[in-house]
């Protein structure tokens, strides 16, 4: 019951084929939309802009803390506790700035990759959002037998038991992905696409981890049987 309360939504008990129809409907409605086809590129550019803003913030913080460090050092001396504390904050700010630089480089690489992919894509290729919807439906199709197949439920009871941390993590990821899943007629912004894509990736990882942990548990239990 805890499992059902955690992840149940209206479409959930429809067969996976019916769930996949949502992706097909979306593709039919937006196949001619240039904006829908370039959604992944727009999302990459959005991430680049966010990374640039984060870098500017990190750079400003380094300058602020550096100025504070110089002021405290002049007032209290190099070895005072206040100077050492500000120096520690300056080191942290510099590390954050370095991370921001690397993140911006990574986002720019993703923009180039997305632009190349967009340039070679055709009208027959799946749309970016359609790919994410299909990945979401694929996880649903893999998990559903653990809930509705009596034999599988008996063999892997932990896969539907929210008392297990790995299962609970998966169920929470499933709930979040379902919350962010756009409707077939919704105009999806780059930011919304990024949030949904991230949620689906987390869901895929959580499901794989739950299967790995509980699969190992069954194997160990089986090995002890005569």
C-alpha positions as CSV (number, residue, x, y, z in Angstrom):
1,X,0.0,0.0,0.0
2,X,2.9,2.4,0.8
3,X,4.2,1.7,-2.7
4,X,0.9,2.6,-4.4
5,X,0.5,5.7,-2.3
6,X,3.9,6.9,-3.2
7,X,3.9,6.5,-7.0
8,X,0.3,5.9,-8.1
9,X,-1.2,8.3,-10.6
10,X,-4.0,8.0,-13.1
11,X,-2.0,6.7,-16.0
12,X,0.1,4.4,-13.9
13,X,-2.2,1.3,-14.1
14,X,-2.6,1.6,-17.8
15,X,-0.5,-0.9,-19.8
16,X,3.0,0.4,-20.8
17,X,1.8,0.4,-24.4
18,X,-0.9,2.9,-23.5
19,X,1.7,5.0,-21.6
20,X,3.9,5.0,-24.7
21,X,1.0,6.3,-26.7
22,X,1.5,9.6,-24.9
23,X,4.9,10.0,-26.5
24,X,3.5,9.0,-29.9
25,X,0.7,11.6,-29.6
26,X,3.2,14.3,-28.7
27,X,5.3,13.4,-31.7
28,X,2.2,13.6,-34.0
29,X,1.2,17.0,-32.6
30,X,4.7,18.6,-32.8
31,X,6.6,16.8,-35.6
32,X,6.4,19.9,-37.8
33,X,7.4,22.2,-35.0
34,X,10.9,23.6,-35.4
35,X,10.9,24.7,-31.8
36,X,10.1,21.2,-30.6
37,X,13.0,19.7,-32.7
38,X,15.5,22.2,-31.4
39,X,14.4,21.9,-27.7
40,X,17.6,20.0,-26.7
41,X,19.7,22.8,-28.3
42,X,17.7,25.5,-26.5
43,X,18.1,23.6,-23.3
44,X,21.9,23.4,-23.7
45,X,22.0,27.1,-24.4
46,X,19.9,27.7,-21.3
47,X,22.3,25.7,-19.2
48,X,25.2,27.6,-20.7
49,X,23.6,30.9,-19.7
50,X,23.0,29.6,-16.2
51,X,26.6,28.5,-15.9
52,X,27.8,31.9,-17.1
53,X,25.8,33.6,-14.4
54,X,27.1,31.2,-11.8
55,X,30.6,32.0,-12.9
56,X,30.1,35.7,-12.7
57,X,28.7,35.3,-9.2
58,X,31.6,33.1,-8.2
59,X,34.1,35.7,-9.6
60,X,32.4,38.5,-7.7
61,X,32.5,36.5,-4.5
62,X,36.3,35.9,-4.9
63,X,36.9,39.6,-5.3
64,X,34.7,40.5,-2.3
65,X,36.3,37.9,0.0
66,X,39.8,38.8,-1.2
67,X,39.2,42.5,-0.4
68,X,37.9,41.5,3.0
69,X,40.9,39.3,3.6
70,X,43.3,42.2,2.9
71,X,41.3,44.5,5.1
72,X,41.3,42.1,8.0
73,X,44.9,41.2,7.6
74,X,45.9,44.9,7.7
75,X,43.8,45.4,10.8
76,X,44.6,42.3,12.9
77,X,47.8,40.8,11.4
78,X,48.6,37.7,9.3
79,X,48.1,35.1,12.0
80,X,45.0,36.4,13.8
81,X,42.1,34.0,14.0
82,X,39.9,36.4,12.1
83,X,42.5,36.6,9.3
84,X,42.8,32.8,9.1
85,X,39.0,32.4,8.9
86,X,38.7,34.9,6.1
87,X,41.6,33.2,4.3
88,X,39.7,29.9,4.6
89,X,36.7,31.5,3.0
90,X,38.8,32.9,0.3
91,X,40.2,29.4,-0.5
92,X,36.6,28.0,-0.7
93,X,35.5,30.9,-3.0
94,X,38.5,30.2,-5.3
95,X,37.5,26.5,-5.5
96,X,33.9,27.4,-6.3
97,X,35.2,29.8,-9.0
98,X,37.3,27.0,-10.5
99,X,34.4,24.7,-10.5
100,X,32.2,27.3,-12.2
101,X,34.8,27.7,-14.9
102,X,34.9,24.0,-15.6
103,X,31.1,23.8,-15.6
104,X,30.8,26.6,-18.1
105,X,33.3,24.8,-20.4
106,X,31.2,21.7,-20.1
107,X,28.0,23.5,-21.0
108,X,29.7,25.0,-24.0
109,X,30.8,21.6,-25.1
110,X,27.2,20.4,-24.7
111,X,25.9,23.3,-26.8
112,X,28.3,22.4,-29.6
113,X,27.2,18.8,-29.5
114,X,23.5,19.7,-29.4
115,X,24.0,22.1,-32.4
116,X,25.7,19.4,-34.4
117,X,23.0,16.9,-33.5
118,X,20.3,19.4,-34.5
119,X,22.0,20.2,-37.8
120,X,22.0,16.5,-38.9
121,X,18.5,15.6,-37.5
122,X,15.6,14.9,-39.8
123,X,11.9,15.0,-39.5
124,X,11.8,11.3,-39.1
125,X,14.0,11.3,-36.0
126,X,12.4,11.3,-32.6
127,X,12.0,14.7,-31.0
128,X,14.1,15.5,-27.9
129,X,11.1,15.4,-25.6
130,X,9.8,12.2,-27.2
131,X,13.1,10.5,-26.3
132,X,12.8,11.5,-22.7
133,X,9.2,10.4,-22.5
134,X,10.1,7.1,-24.0
135,X,12.9,6.6,-21.5
136,X,10.4,7.4,-18.7
137,X,7.9,4.9,-20.1
138,X,10.7,2.3,-20.4
139,X,11.4,2.4,-16.7
140,X,7.7,2.2,-15.9
141,X,7.4,-0.9,-18.1
142,X,10.4,-2.5,-16.4
143,X,9.0,-1.9,-12.9
144,X,5.4,-2.7,-13.4
145,X,5.8,-6.5,-13.4
146,X,7.3,-6.3,-9.9
147,X,4.0,-4.8,-8.8
148,X,1.4,-6.8,-10.8
149,X,3.1,-10.1,-11.5
150,X,2.5,-12.4,-8.5
151,X,5.5,-14.7,-9.2
152,X,7.9,-11.8,-9.6
153,X,6.5,-10.0,-6.6
154,X,7.2,-13.2,-4.5
155,X,10.7,-13.6,-5.9
156,X,11.7,-9.9,-5.4
157,X,9.5,-8.6,-2.6
158,X,11.9,-5.8,-1.7
159,X,11.3,-4.1,-5.1
160,X,7.9,-2.9,-3.9
161,X,8.7,-2.5,-0.2
162,X,9.4,1.2,0.6
163,X,11.1,0.2,3.9
164,X,14.2,-0.6,1.8
165,X,16.3,2.5,1.1
166,X,17.0,1.7,-2.5
167,X,13.3,1.0,-3.2
168,X,12.3,4.2,-1.4
169,X,14.8,6.2,-3.5
170,X,13.4,4.7,-6.7
171,X,9.8,5.4,-5.6
172,X,10.6,9.0,-4.8
173,X,12.4,9.4,-8.1
174,X,9.3,7.9,-9.9
175,X,7.0,10.3,-8.1
176,X,9.2,13.3,-9.1
177,X,9.5,12.3,-12.7
178,X,5.8,11.8,-12.9
179,X,5.2,15.2,-11.4
180,X,7.4,16.9,-14.0
181,X,6.1,14.8,-16.9
182,X,4.5,17.3,-19.4
183,X,1.2,16.7,-20.9
184,X,0.9,16.0,-24.6
185,X,-0.4,19.5,-25.5
186,X,1.9,21.4,-23.2
187,X,4.4,23.9,-24.5
188,X,7.6,22.9,-22.8
189,X,10.2,25.5,-22.0
190,X,14.0,24.7,-22.0
191,X,14.0,24.9,-18.2
192,X,11.1,22.5,-17.9
193,X,12.7,20.1,-20.3
194,X,16.0,20.2,-18.3
195,X,14.1,19.5,-15.1
196,X,12.1,16.6,-16.6
197,X,15.2,15.1,-18.3
198,X,17.2,15.3,-15.1
199,X,14.3,13.6,-13.2
200,X,14.1,10.8,-15.7
201,X,17.9,10.3,-15.5
202,X,17.7,10.1,-11.7
203,X,14.8,7.6,-12.1
204,X,16.8,5.4,-14.4
205,X,19.7,5.3,-12.0
206,X,17.6,4.7,-9.0
207,X,15.8,1.8,-10.7
208,X,19.1,0.2,-11.8
209,X,20.4,0.6,-8.2
210,X,17.3,-1.0,-6.7
211,X,17.4,-3.9,-9.1
212,X,21.1,-4.4,-8.4
213,X,20.7,-4.3,-4.6
214,X,17.7,-6.6,-4.5
215,X,18.9,-8.9,-7.2
216,X,22.1,-9.4,-5.2
217,X,20.0,-10.1,-2.1
218,X,18.0,-12.8,-3.8
219,X,21.2,-14.4,-5.1
220,X,22.7,-14.5,-1.7
221,X,19.5,-16.0,-0.2
222,X,19.4,-18.5,-3.0
223,X,23.0,-19.6,-2.4
224,X,22.2,-20.6,1.2
225,X,19.4,-22.9,0.2
226,X,20.3,-26.6,0.1
